[in-house]
């Protein structure tokens, strides 16, 4: 899992994209978002879903920086929302319950 955390830490996107993703991640529901992005069927585990989402996001980032006419800002934000949401869920499952 350290590789996933390292990859996520190395992602640097424009501030506005990430702000939109963080705001959208507050309402993230994996049962509603992931099938739309990854295809319908059995939902993958958080780590597997993150790796697939990171691959999709890398393609979208290439389109954005390459000024590709097929680039979709809405899809890019949607994928970033899923990445932020899945990362939060993955972090929560690895830290376990917190005692106060």
Protein Blocks (a to p, Z undefined) as FASTA:
>chain_A
ZZmmmmmmmpccdfklmmmmmmmmmmgcfklmmmmmnogcjdddfklmmmmmmmmmmmmm
mmmmnopakbcfklmmmmmmmmmmmmmmmmmmmnopadZZ
